[in-house]
Amino acid sequence: MNALQVDQVSFSFGDKVALDQVSFGIETGRLNALLGPNGAGKSTLIALFSRLYRLQQGDIRVGGVSLRRQPRQALRQLGVVFQQSTLDLDLSVHQNLAYHAALHGLSARAAAPLIEQELMRQSLLAHQHQRVRELNGGHRRRVEIARALLHQPSILLLDEASAGLDPASRLALNQHIRTLCAEQRITVVWTTHLMDEIALNDPVVVLHGGRVLAASSAEGIIAKTGHTNLNDAFRYMTQTAGASA
Ligand SMILES: Nc1ncnc2c1ncn2[C@@H]1O[C@H](COP(=O)(O)OP(=O)(O)OP(=O)(O)O)[C@@H](O)[C@H]1O
């Protein structure tokens, strides 16, 4: 069973169609790339997954549980890092996590071991008493990831997580997420418009103009289009879709 299953999801902002009959599955324990240019519909999908927006048409199943019918049970399995950071820059790393835990009704005693575990998993123990403002962009992202994983979800949604990072930090974050997948069996949805963040055997969903153009491994997509790299394959697919729209 797929960790996440999107079935015939359509979504509009007034007259503007953002997602049009979108269906795909997300593989368990892998980094799944959601690849698309600006305006493709990636953030709208993340907002639907996390129930920031309500489903208009179709359904999303999280570990087999319908987001439409059993939203609480489905949401429990998801951790989300949104494009815009919501960390409090003047609180320490630890305080940010403790505040989040308290907001979600966890007692300080229950939260302490969870915070400790996440600080360890994200290699942030040494930074826990630093104010977030003092951290570099890569470490700030890790704090957000730690926060998203505090309630021990099995699926982590990352919306353009590497945006704004320098190339070395981008690569380090991508590697870090891959380690989380491999060692902790966490399922990751990684939205991006950058091909170099995608490995050949990653499951990829190509989204363009609110539609799914392809969903298979990166190498499968490359082979299917007859190109030699994902960049060219992607350009070919989006130009063809643009021409036939
Ligand atoms: N609040 C909104 N009101 C009206 N239209 C919107 C709104 N949010 C998004 N859209 C439109 O919906 C479409 C999908 O946008 P979305 O933000 O999901 O794309 P994206 O792939 O995440 O792009 P980006 O990388 O720029 O965030 C775009 O055409 C966008 O202009």
The ligand as a Gaussian input file, in Angstrom:
#p B3LYP/6-31G(d) Opt

LIG

0 1
 N       -4.726000      31.967000      -2.649000
 C       -4.770000      31.860000      -3.966000
 N       -5.678000      32.536000      -4.689000
 C       -5.765000      32.431000      -6.035000
 N       -4.945000      31.648000      -6.780000
 C       -4.007000      30.950000      -6.117000
 C       -3.858000      31.017000      -4.680000
 N       -2.836000      30.208000      -4.322000
 C       -2.359000      29.669000      -5.458000
 N       -3.049000      30.108000      -6.530000
 C       -2.858000      29.717000      -7.938000
 O       -2.975000      28.308000      -8.001000
 C       -1.989000      27.758000      -8.868000
 C       -1.116000      26.761000      -8.109000
 O       -0.351000      27.472000      -7.153000
 P        0.647000      26.761000      -6.120000
 O        1.111000      27.805000      -5.165000
 O        0.002000      25.548000      -5.574000
 O        1.838000      26.321000      -7.081000
 P        3.310000      25.844000      -6.711000
 O        3.622000      24.706000      -7.613000
 O        3.399000      25.586000      -5.253000
 O        4.199000      27.096000      -7.110000
 P        5.276000      27.889000      -6.232000
 O        6.518000      27.100000      -6.334000
 O        5.345000      29.209000      -6.946000
 O        4.731000      27.990000      -4.832000
 C       -1.204000      28.942000      -9.427000
 O       -1.756000      29.290000     -10.664000
 C       -1.434000      30.035000      -8.408000
 O       -1.373000      31.302000      -9.001000

